[in-house]
Amino acid sequence: MHGERITKSKTDKVIDGVCGGIAEYFGIDSVIVRLIFVVLVFLNGIGLLLYIILVIIMPSAGQASQPPKETIQENVQEIGERVKGAGEELGHAFSRRTEEHSKRAGWFGIILILLGIFFLLENLHLIPWVNKDLFWPVIIILVGVWLLIKRWR
């Protein structure tokens, strides 16, 4: 450890450079820091909360000399801009794919209706000749074949 302030990494970053900055500060591999965060997420969820807090309060290298209040304000503003940009990109992506999604929704609706009819008839004992043990494997195979054919087109 050294006496300088811990900062986000400019070069070793996946999301915002928090883990890379911690790793640089302590002189360890950033993979270890990332694994610690992942373990903390799965153990009790604190890893995600801690990471979000660090994204907000941890300064970048250019902010190291600033007071913490200014760092937090700039980080929150940057996060807001990122979220806004991501939302706009997502909106553009959805607007381009509206027709494609409505076709998928239609097929999904048909599949759900057919499955509902099958289970209704099966529960009313109107199709005793159908083997329930083979039903799901056949459905999964058919959906897989359909997806592959659709992808090749």
N, CA, C and O of each residue as an XYZ file, in Angstrom:
612
protein
N       0.839     -1.182      0.000
C       0.000      0.000      0.000
C       0.882      1.243      0.000
O       1.983      1.246      0.550
N       0.381      2.280     -0.619
C       1.076      3.548     -0.590
C       0.140      4.616     -0.077
O      -1.067      4.400      0.030
N       0.702      5.775      0.241
C      -0.052      6.809      0.917
C      -1.010      7.582      0.041
O      -1.840      8.327      0.560
N      -0.928      7.435     -1.254
C      -1.810      8.220     -2.106
C      -3.245      7.683     -2.066
O      -3.509      6.582     -1.583
N      -4.141      8.486     -2.580
C      -5.568      8.171     -2.562
C      -5.895      7.066     -3.566
O      -5.342      7.035     -4.666
N      -6.777      6.178     -3.190
C      -7.198      5.098     -4.077
C      -8.103      5.684     -5.163
O      -9.012      6.460     -4.866
N      -7.854      5.313     -6.419
C      -8.627      5.846     -7.538
C      -9.032      4.727     -8.480
O      -8.457      3.639     -8.460
N     -10.037      5.012     -9.309
C     -10.473      4.065    -10.331
C      -9.371      3.916    -11.375
O      -8.649      4.865    -11.680
N      -9.261      2.728    -11.905
C      -8.248      2.477    -12.928
C      -8.720      2.990    -14.280
O      -9.888      2.844    -14.640
N      -7.801      3.590    -15.022
C      -8.122      4.025    -16.383
C      -7.961      2.879    -17.373
O      -8.652      2.828    -18.390
N      -7.045      1.958    -17.073
C      -6.705      0.909    -18.036
C      -7.300     -0.455    -17.699
O      -7.637     -1.219    -18.603
N      -7.431     -0.767    -16.425
C      -7.917     -2.083    -16.009
C      -9.356     -1.947    -15.545
O      -9.630     -1.895    -14.345
N     -10.283     -1.888    -16.513
C     -11.673     -1.700    -16.141
C     -12.577     -2.579    -16.985
O     -12.339     -2.803    -18.171
N     -13.618     -3.068    -16.338
C     -14.664     -3.818    -17.023
C     -15.914     -2.954    -17.072
O     -16.537     -2.820    -18.126
N     -16.282     -2.373    -15.950
C     -17.459     -1.507    -15.896
C     -17.022     -0.062    -15.669
O     -17.278      0.808    -16.501
N     -16.363      0.186    -14.539
C     -16.001      1.566    -14.218
C     -14.589      1.712    -13.669
O     -14.179      2.825    -13.341
N     -13.842      0.636    -13.561
C     -12.468      0.714    -13.081
C     -12.315      0.591    -11.581
O     -11.215      0.780    -11.060
N     -13.394      0.279    -10.869
C     -13.339      0.178     -9.409
C     -12.430     -0.973     -8.980
O     -11.509     -0.769     -8.189
N     -12.675     -2.158     -9.483
C     -11.871     -3.323     -9.080
C     -10.420     -3.158     -9.517
O      -9.501     -3.499     -8.773
N     -10.216     -2.635    -10.724
C      -8.858     -2.393    -11.202
C      -8.129     -1.388    -10.324
O      -6.942     -1.553    -10.045
N      -8.828     -0.351     -9.887
C      -8.223      0.645     -9.007
C      -7.856      0.083     -7.651
O      -6.791      0.382     -7.110
N      -8.741     -0.734     -7.105
C      -8.454     -1.373     -5.814
C      -7.243     -2.294     -5.958
O      -6.362     -2.319     -5.099
N      -7.214     -3.045     -7.050
C      -6.099     -3.966     -7.286
C      -4.783     -3.204     -7.452
O      -3.759     -3.606     -6.900
N      -4.809     -2.114     -8.204
C      -3.597     -1.308     -8.376
C      -3.130     -0.744     -7.035
O      -1.932     -0.748     -6.748
N      -4.043     -0.270     -6.226
C      -3.706      0.321     -4.932
C      -3.031     -0.697     -4.013
O      -2.037     -0.389     -3.356
N      -3.586     -1.920     -3.975
C      -3.032     -2.941     -3.088
C      -1.964     -3.806     -3.753
O      -1.365     -4.660     -3.099
N      -1.720     -3.593     -5.045
C      -0.686     -4.347     -5.743
C      -1.032     -5.813     -5.935
O      -0.159     -6.677     -5.850
N      -2.306     -6.098     -6.196
C      -2.740     -7.481     -6.428
C      -3.415     -7.567     -7.792
O      -3.673     -6.550     -8.435
N      -3.691     -8.773     -8.216
C      -4.344     -9.003     -9.502
C      -5.806     -8.573     -9.405
O      -6.487     -8.882     -8.427
N      -6.282     -7.862    -10.420
C      -7.662     -7.367    -10.400
C      -8.680     -8.497    -10.464
O      -9.820     -8.325    -10.032
N      -8.290     -9.638    -10.990
C      -9.201    -10.794    -11.044
C      -9.585    -11.218     -9.629
O     -10.727    -11.603     -9.380
N      -8.639    -11.146     -8.713
C      -8.923    -11.506     -7.320
C      -9.961    -10.550     -6.734
O     -10.894    -10.982     -6.058
N      -9.800     -9.265     -6.988
C     -10.754     -8.276     -6.473
C     -12.135     -8.527     -7.078
O     -13.140     -8.493     -6.367
N     -12.188     -8.777     -8.376
C     -13.479     -9.047     -9.025
C     -14.132    -10.301     -8.453
O     -15.342    -10.321     -8.227
N     -13.342    -11.342     -8.217
C     -13.887    -12.573     -7.630
C     -14.436    -12.320     -6.228
O     -15.464    -12.883     -5.850
N     -13.758    -11.483     -5.465
C     -14.252    -11.156     -4.124
C     -15.618    -10.474     -4.223
O     -16.528    -10.796     -3.459
N     -15.765     -9.532     -5.163
C     -17.059     -8.870     -5.337
C     -18.140     -9.872     -5.754
O     -19.265     -9.815     -5.256
N     -17.804    -10.778     -6.657
C     -18.786    -11.777     -7.112
C     -19.198    -12.675     -5.954
O     -20.382    -12.960     -5.776
N     -18.227    -13.121     -5.169
C     -18.543    -13.970     -4.011
C     -19.443    -13.214     -3.034
O     -20.401    -13.777     -2.504
N     -19.134    -11.942     -2.797
C     -19.964    -11.146     -1.889
C     -21.376    -10.939     -2.436
O     -22.335    -10.858     -1.669
N     -21.501    -10.854     -3.753
C     -22.843    -10.732     -4.349
C     -23.645    -11.992     -4.072
O     -24.819    -11.918     -3.710
N     -23.013    -13.149     -4.241
C     -23.747    -14.399     -4.065
C     -23.917    -14.792     -2.604
O     -24.856    -15.517     -2.275
N     -23.053    -14.341     -1.734
C     -23.197    -14.693     -0.322
C     -24.337    -13.938      0.338
O     -25.211    -14.539      0.962
N     -24.326    -12.622      0.199
C     -25.364    -11.861      0.895
C     -25.805    -10.612      0.130
O     -26.578     -9.810      0.653
N     -25.331    -10.445     -1.079
C     -25.742     -9.316     -1.894
C     -24.991     -8.032     -1.609
O     -25.166     -7.046     -2.326
N     -24.156     -8.020     -0.579
C     -23.459     -6.796     -0.200
C     -22.450     -6.374     -1.269
O     -22.126     -5.190     -1.373
N     -21.954     -7.315     -2.056
C     -20.973     -6.994     -3.093
C     -21.522     -6.016     -4.115
O     -20.818     -5.091     -4.522
N     -22.747     -6.197     -4.532
C     -23.363     -5.298     -5.508
C     -23.566     -3.908     -4.905
O     -23.257     -2.900     -5.539
N     -24.076     -3.862     -3.701
C     -24.282     -2.584     -3.024
C     -22.949     -1.858     -2.823
O     -22.848     -0.657     -3.075
N     -21.940     -2.581     -2.375
C     -20.617     -1.996     -2.163
C     -20.038     -1.478     -3.480
O     -19.455     -0.394     -3.514
N     -20.194     -2.240     -4.559
C     -19.672     -1.819     -5.854
C     -20.361     -0.537     -6.320
O     -19.696      0.386     -6.792
N     -21.672     -0.473     -6.193
C     -22.421      0.727     -6.598
C     -21.966      1.939     -5.783
O     -21.782      3.026     -6.330
N     -21.785      1.748     -4.483
C     -21.310      2.848     -3.635
C     -19.925      3.304     -4.088
O     -19.663      4.504     -4.165
N     -19.036      2.352     -4.390
C     -17.685      2.715     -4.822
C     -17.692      3.412     -6.174
O     -16.895      4.323     -6.401
N     -18.580      2.999     -7.080
C     -18.690      3.687     -8.370
C     -19.036      5.157     -8.130
O     -18.557      6.035     -8.848
N     -19.853      5.419     -7.137
C     -20.296      6.791     -6.854
C     -19.227      7.600     -6.114
O     -18.981      8.756     -6.457
N     -18.590      7.002     -5.105
C     -17.698      7.807     -4.261
C     -16.219      7.727     -4.642
O     -15.445      8.609     -4.270
N     -15.816      6.699     -5.369
C     -14.397      6.520     -5.691
C     -13.988      7.460     -6.822
O     -14.626      7.471     -7.874
N     -12.937      8.244     -6.621
C     -12.540      9.189     -7.664
C     -11.756      8.508     -8.787
O     -11.115      7.477     -8.583
N     -11.823      9.101     -9.958
C     -10.936      8.677    -11.034
C      -9.600      9.362    -10.797
O      -9.490     10.196     -9.898
N      -8.586      9.029    -11.581
C      -7.257      9.611    -11.380
C      -7.303     11.139    -11.498
O      -6.594     11.831    -10.768
N      -8.116     11.665    -12.396
C      -8.221     13.102    -12.579
C      -8.949     13.816    -11.451
O      -8.868     15.039    -11.329
N      -9.661     13.052    -10.627
C     -10.424     13.641     -9.523
C      -9.725     13.485     -8.175
O     -10.264     13.901     -7.150
N      -8.551     12.900     -8.163
C      -7.884     12.542     -6.900
C      -7.651     13.736     -5.992
O      -7.670     13.590     -4.769
N      -7.431     14.913     -6.561
C      -7.145     16.092     -5.723
C      -8.417     16.857     -5.344
O      -8.352     17.806     -4.562
N      -9.553     16.463     -5.877
C     -10.809     17.160     -5.600
C     -11.352     16.781     -4.221
O     -11.035     15.715     -3.695
N     -12.154     17.643     -3.654
C     -12.866     17.259     -2.428
C     -13.870     16.135     -2.741
O     -14.392     16.065     -3.853
N     -14.133     15.273     -1.781
C     -15.053     14.147     -2.016
C     -16.428     14.576     -2.533
O     -17.022     13.884     -3.360
N     -16.933     15.708     -2.050
C     -18.265     16.151     -2.470
C     -18.306     16.397     -3.979
O     -19.264     16.004     -4.646
N     -17.280     17.039     -4.513
C     -17.227     17.297     -5.957
C     -17.080     15.998     -6.743
O     -17.686     15.835     -7.802
N     -16.278     15.084     -6.226
C     -16.096     13.783     -6.877
C     -17.434     13.069     -6.991
O     -17.786     12.564     -8.057
N     -18.173     13.027     -5.901
C     -19.468     12.345     -5.889
C     -20.421     13.015     -6.868
O     -21.114     12.326     -7.617
N     -20.470     14.340     -6.877
C     -21.360     15.042     -7.798
C     -21.006     14.728     -9.255
O     -21.896     14.467    -10.065
N     -19.724     14.750     -9.590
C     -19.305     14.443    -10.959
C     -19.618     12.996    -11.326
O     -20.079     12.717    -12.433
N     -19.364     12.072    -10.390
C     -19.639     10.660    -10.669
C     -21.128     10.409    -10.883
O     -21.512      9.664    -11.785
N     -21.963     11.030    -10.055
C     -23.411     10.864    -10.203
C     -23.868     11.444    -11.538
O     -24.708     10.855    -12.219
N     -23.314     12.600    -11.911
C     -23.669     13.211    -13.195
C     -23.232     12.309    -14.356
O     -23.977     12.132    -15.320
N     -22.027     11.743    -14.263
C     -21.538     10.842    -15.310
C     -22.408      9.583    -15.413
O     -22.713      9.121    -16.513
N     -22.802      9.036    -14.265
C     -23.673      7.857    -14.258
C     -25.001      8.194    -14.915
O     -25.530      7.405    -15.698
N     -25.546      9.375    -14.595
C     -26.802      9.811    -15.208
C     -26.682      9.915    -16.721
O     -27.584      9.502    -17.450
N     -25.571     10.467    -17.193
C     -25.361     10.577    -18.638
C     -25.239      9.202    -19.286
O     -25.778      8.972    -20.369
N     -24.527      8.282    -18.618
C     -24.400      6.912    -19.149
C     -25.758      6.224    -19.233
O     -26.087      5.595    -20.238
N     -26.543      6.353    -18.160
C     -27.865      5.721    -18.130
C     -28.758      6.326    -19.218
O     -29.481      5.604    -19.905
N     -28.704      7.641    -19.370
C     -29.499      8.297    -20.407
C     -29.093      7.803    -21.793
O     -29.950      7.495    -22.621
N     -27.789      7.729    -22.043
C     -27.299      7.233    -23.333
C     -27.707      5.789    -23.585
O     -28.119      5.432    -24.688
N     -27.588      4.959    -22.545
C     -27.981      3.557    -22.683
C     -29.479      3.439    -22.940
O     -29.914      2.603    -23.731
N     -30.264      4.278    -22.270
C     -31.713      4.272    -22.485
C     -32.071      4.672    -23.906
O     -32.958      4.079    -24.521
N     -31.377      5.685    -24.427
C     -31.635      6.108    -25.805
C     -31.263      5.018    -26.794
O     -32.000      4.763    -27.746
N     -30.103      4.364    -26.571
C     -29.697      3.260    -27.448
C     -30.704      2.118    -27.387
O     -31.046      1.526    -28.411
N     -31.173      1.817    -26.189
C     -32.154      0.757    -26.017
C     -33.453      1.113    -26.715
O     -34.079      0.258    -27.341
N     -33.861      2.374    -26.612
C     -35.072      2.827    -27.290
C     -34.957      2.697    -28.794
O     -35.906      2.276    -29.454
N     -33.795      3.055    -29.349
C     -33.571      2.907    -30.789
C     -33.597      1.438    -31.197
O     -34.163      1.083    -32.231
N     -32.983      0.590    -30.383
C     -32.960     -0.836    -30.692
C     -34.372     -1.418    -30.680
O     -34.717     -2.225    -31.543
N     -35.197     -1.009    -29.697
C     -36.559     -1.516    -29.634
C     -37.404     -1.007    -30.793
O     -38.220     -1.747    -31.341
N     -37.213      0.238    -31.162
C     -38.022      0.767    -32.255
C     -37.673      0.097    -33.580
O     -38.539     -0.055    -34.441
N     -36.418     -0.306    -33.753
C     -36.027     -1.008    -34.982
C     -36.562     -2.433    -35.014
O     -36.791     -2.991    -36.087
N     -36.756     -3.009    -33.867
C     -37.127     -4.424    -33.822
C     -38.593     -4.659    -33.478
O     -38.972     -5.782    -33.146
N     -39.405     -3.643    -33.550
C     -40.807     -3.772    -33.154
C     -41.518     -4.848    -33.968
O     -42.217     -5.691    -33.405
N     -41.345     -4.824    -35.279
C     -42.014     -5.810    -36.132
C     -41.515     -7.216    -35.825
O     -42.307     -8.154    -35.732
N     -40.205     -7.364    -35.667
C     -39.625     -8.666    -35.360
C     -40.147     -9.189    -34.018
O     -40.455    -10.373    -33.882
N     -40.243     -8.297    -33.035
C     -40.724     -8.692    -31.713
C     -42.202     -9.074    -31.754
O     -42.615     -9.997    -31.052
N     -43.006     -8.380    -32.563
C     -44.420     -8.730    -32.624
C     -44.596    -10.102    -33.258
O     -45.501    -10.844    -32.877
N     -43.737    -10.456    -34.229
C     -43.797    -11.801    -34.811
C     -43.433    -12.846    -33.765
O     -44.093    -13.878    -33.644
N     -42.362    -12.560    -33.004
C     -41.953    -13.499    -31.947
C     -43.041    -13.638    -30.898
O     -43.333    -14.740    -30.432
N     -43.639    -12.513    -30.529
C     -44.702    -12.550    -29.532
C     -45.873    -13.378    -30.041
O     -46.492    -14.120    -29.279
N     -46.178    -13.248    -31.342
C     -47.255    -14.041    -31.938
C     -46.965    -15.529    -31.856
O     -47.833    -16.316    -31.478
N     -45.725    -15.921    -32.216
C     -45.351    -17.336    -32.138
C     -45.371    -17.833    -30.692
O     -45.816    -18.946    -30.414
N     -44.894    -17.009    -29.796
C     -44.884    -17.382    -28.383
C     -46.308    -17.566    -27.877
O     -46.586    -18.494    -27.118
N     -47.209    -16.682    -28.296
C     -48.613    -16.803    -27.924
C     -49.229    -18.090    -28.445
O     -49.963    -18.769    -27.727
N     -48.932    -18.425    -29.691
C     -49.452    -19.677    -30.279
C     -48.939    -20.879    -29.504
O     -49.697    -21.801    -29.204
N     -47.643    -20.870    -29.178
C     -47.065    -21.988    -28.421
C     -47.734    -22.117    -27.062
O     -48.054    -23.226    -26.635
N     -47.950    -20.997    -26.373
C     -48.606    -21.048    -25.062
C     -50.034    -21.576    -25.161
O     -50.473    -22.355    -24.316
N     -50.760    -21.146    -26.203
C     -52.133    -21.631    -26.395
C     -52.137    -23.137    -26.641
O     -52.948    -23.860    -26.063
N     -51.231    -23.610    -27.499
C     -51.162    -25.048    -27.778
C     -50.800    -25.845    -26.531
O     -51.367    -26.908    -26.281
N     -49.855    -25.328    -25.752
C     -49.508    -26.014    -24.503
C     -50.687    -26.018    -23.543
O     -50.950    -27.028    -22.891
N     -51.393    -24.911    -23.449
C     -52.573    -24.842    -22.584
C     -53.639    -25.839    -23.004
O     -54.226    -26.518    -22.162
N     -53.892    -25.929    -24.316
C     -54.871    -26.902    -24.824
C     -54.442    -28.318    -24.487
O     -55.253    -29.134    -24.050
N     -53.146    -28.611    -24.695
C     -52.642    -29.954    -24.390
C     -52.869    -30.289    -22.919
O     -53.400    -31.355    -22.607
N     -52.475    -29.390    -22.005
C     -52.625    -29.683    -20.583
C     -54.087    -29.770    -20.170
O     -54.430    -30.575    -19.304
N     -54.954    -28.964    -20.767
C     -56.375    -29.045    -20.466
C     -56.933    -30.406    -20.892
O     -57.613    -31.076    -20.114
N     -56.642    -30.805    -22.122
C     -57.130    -32.101    -22.616
C     -56.548    -33.247    -21.799
O     -57.232    -34.233    -21.523
N     -55.281    -33.112    -21.413
C     -54.637    -34.167    -20.629
C     -55.265    -34.267    -19.241
O     -55.469    -35.372    -18.739
N     -55.574    -33.136    -18.615
C     -56.202    -33.141    -17.288
C     -57.649    -33.620    -17.337
O     -58.158    -34.153    -16.351
N     -58.313    -33.434    -18.471
C     -59.671    -33.934    -18.649
C     -59.675    -35.397    -19.114
O     -60.736    -35.969    -19.363
N     -58.491    -35.993    -19.229
C     -58.303    -37.387    -19.646
C     -58.907    -37.651    -21.023
O     -59.445    -38.731    -21.269
N     -58.820    -36.661    -21.926
C     -59.352    -36.812    -23.277
C     -58.292    -37.285    -24.260
O     -58.609    -37.618    -25.402
N     -57.034    -37.318    -23.826
C     -55.964    -37.818    -24.699
C     -55.086    -38.799    -23.909
O     -53.909    -38.531    -23.666
N     -55.669    -39.930    -23.513
C     -54.911    -40.888    -22.701
C     -53.783    -41.566    -23.476
O     -52.884    -42.148    -22.869
N     -53.815    -41.501    -24.794
C     -52.808    -42.147    -25.617
C     -51.492    -41.377    -25.693
O     -50.504    -41.890    -26.218
N     -51.471    -40.130    -25.166
C     -50.259    -39.331    -25.205
C     -49.378    -39.685    -24.005
O     -49.842    -39.709    -22.865
N     -48.110    -39.957    -24.279
C     -47.158    -40.293    -23.235
C     -46.557    -39.005    -22.680
O     -45.790    -38.334    -23.370
N     -46.899    -38.654    -21.444
C     -46.415    -37.414    -20.837
C     -44.900    -37.403    -20.675
O     -44.282    -36.340    -20.741
N     -44.297    -38.563    -20.463
C     -42.845    -38.627    -20.268
C     -42.080    -38.246    -21.528
O     -40.932    -37.810    -21.444
N     -42.691    -38.402    -22.683
C     -42.037    -38.044    -23.936
C     -42.391    -36.633    -24.410
O     -41.738    -36.092    -25.302
N     -43.417    -36.047    -23.815
C     -43.927    -34.763    -24.290
C     -42.866    -33.658    -24.261
O     -42.602    -33.035    -25.290
N     -42.247    -33.403    -23.082
C     -41.291    -32.299    -22.957
C     -40.032    -32.507    -23.792
O     -39.574    -31.553    -24.422
N     -39.450    -33.701    -23.828
C     -38.290    -33.868    -24.718
C     -38.629    -33.578    -26.186
O     -37.830    -32.965    -26.894
N     -39.808    -34.014    -26.643
C     -40.207    -33.753    -28.022
C     -40.399    -32.250    -28.247
O     -39.976    -31.724    -29.277
N     -41.026    -31.561    -27.307
C     -41.235    -30.116    -27.428
C     -39.886    -29.395    -27.491
O     -39.693    -28.514    -28.329
N     -38.961    -29.763    -26.615
C     -37.647    -29.116    -26.590
C     -36.909    -29.348    -27.908
O     -36.292    -28.428    -28.444
N     -36.970    -30.564    -28.427
C     -36.321    -30.859    -29.710
C     -36.950    -30.041    -30.832
O     -36.235    -29.471    -31.655
N     -38.267    -29.976    -30.875
C     -38.949    -29.212    -31.925
C     -38.615    -27.728    -31.852
O     -38.382    -27.096    -32.883
N     -38.590    -27.166    -30.650
C     -38.235    -25.750    -30.507
C     -36.787    -25.525    -30.940
O     -36.488    -24.526    -31.594
N     -35.894    -26.433    -30.586
C     -34.494    -26.323    -31.006
C     -34.346    -26.382    -32.516
O     -33.609    -25.586    -33.099
N     -35.037    -27.314    -33.152
C     -34.993    -27.426    -34.620
C     -35.551    -26.155    -35.255
O     -34.981    -25.635    -36.214
N     -36.664    -25.656    -34.721
C     -37.274    -24.435    -35.258
C     -36.314    -23.256    -35.155
O     -36.188    -22.478    -36.101
N     -35.627    -23.112    -34.000
C     -34.679    -22.028    -33.813
C     -33.503    -22.139    -34.787
O     -33.060    -21.132    -35.340
N     -32.998    -23.353    -34.996
C     -31.895    -23.551    -35.925
C     -32.299    -23.219    -37.361
O     -31.558    -22.554    -38.084
N     -33.458    -23.679    -37.760
C     -33.948    -23.383    -39.118
C     -34.124    -21.878    -39.295
O     -33.765    -21.325    -40.334
N     -34.672    -21.225    -38.290
C     -34.879    -19.778    -38.354
C     -33.542    -19.043    -38.447
O     -33.435    -18.045    -39.160
N     -32.534    -19.523    -37.742
C     -31.219    -18.877    -37.767
C     -30.545    -19.042    -39.123
O     -29.885    -18.115    -39.594
N     -30.698    -20.203    -39.761
C     -30.055    -20.452    -41.058
C     -30.663    -19.627    -42.162
O     -30.003    -19.363    -43.167
N     -31.914    -19.209    -42.002
C     -32.580    -18.434    -43.066
C     -32.026    -17.083    -43.140
O     -32.456    -16.284    -43.972
